[in-house]
Structures are given as C-alpha cells and as structure tokens.
C-alpha cells in the first residue's frame, strides 16, 4: 500500500486561500485534514492555535463547502477528513448537513467523552468513517478505542503539542509494533512534528503507513504558494522513496 499523505487545512481562516487546495490535489495528498475551529485546541501548538482563533470568527461550514467545490474538478481529489475537538454545543450534534461531503472524522477527546461518542455515532450513521488519535503516553483505553477505527489511527509521534520537530523519534518503531500486536488493523500514521520529506521517509521506516502534517503546512501556506507546493512535493517524494 502506498504511504498516505495527510495534510492539514484550516476552515474559515481568512489567511489561507481556498485555491491552495489545488496544490494539495496536484501533489498527491491522500487526505485533507480540515481543521474545524475550536475554542480550546489543547493539543495544538501556536501555529494551529492562531489559525483556529481566526477561524472562530468565520463560517467553517461554508468554508468546508467551498473547499469541497474547489477539489471536486480534480481527477483524483483527496478525501476529506474533518478534525475537530469535542466541545459543548458542537455543530455536528445539531446540524443535519454537517457530514455532507465528509469522508471521515477525527474527534479529539478522551475515548469515554460523551460528545465524542455522539459525534462518532452520527458520523457513522451518515456514512463517514471514524479515525482515532492515540496520544502519548499510550494507554490501554486509547488503544482499545483505536481498534474500532475504520479510517486511520493517528499516533502522536512526539510529546507536547503540535509543531515542527528536528527529527522523528525512533521509539515510534516500537510503539507501532506494539499497536499492531495489540490488534490495531487500520493504517497507523504519525503526526506531531513531521515537517519534511526526510522525516516522512523516517516515519515509514519506523513502520508507519503515512504521516499527518499540520503546522509546517500552515507556515508554508502563509509564506506563499511556492513554499507550500514545494513542501507538499517534498513530503510526497519522501513517502514514495
């Protein structure tokens, strides 16, 4: 199986133009991880936090629709995954159209969180797949929840919040092997810190089925289209070997 490239794109952040999604499709991104704005994105570092703060002033539902319309003309568009925090009053619980065009959802909260459970249930009822996140340190509860993933499992590749790192921790090889031994059958992808093709290749060599890139993509997008396109090409090349 070809290693999966999953790249973050913020919803309703006026600093990031929707037409940049053309570069995602052209570079061979497999999933666009659409970031739904949250009031308290506690797992995210300054890049995503600032982006989400801008997004809370906009209309993420309209932004998602515009993004899907932008991607649809491409011959093989990336799939759309919505990454969201389980917060009170979440739109997914009240908006009957929330899951239109959503291929998968990743809801960040403890496995037994009531809002997370409801969002995942509604997603499946709407025909969307569910991805799960395994934070560090890994716990039996998180691993048990990940066994139910029918999209991919995102493993936290480094402690702390999201943001570029200098390298991929080689201990991820042991963690990935342990997850396979514990019955995880969905693809396992590494996120938190991946910011180059070299690191993407290192993740694959640790046994990962792909990578999630967030903060580095946001920084590149703000710098300009050339920087973003170059990063995406470099990531794809690193994964493909």
Secondary structure, DSSP 4 states (H G I P E B T S, - for coil): -PPEEEEEEESS-TTS-GGGHHHHHHHT-SEEEEE---S--TT--HHHHHHHHHHTTS-HHHHHHHHHHHHHTSTTPPEEEEEEE--TT-GGGT-TTTTTT--EEEEES-TT-HHHHHHHHHHHHTT-EEEEEEPSSP-HHHHHHHTT-SSEEEEE-SSSSSS--SS--TTHHHHHHHHHHTT--SEEEEESS--SHHHHHHHHHTT-SEEEE-HHHHHHHHH-HHHHHHHHHHHHHHHH-
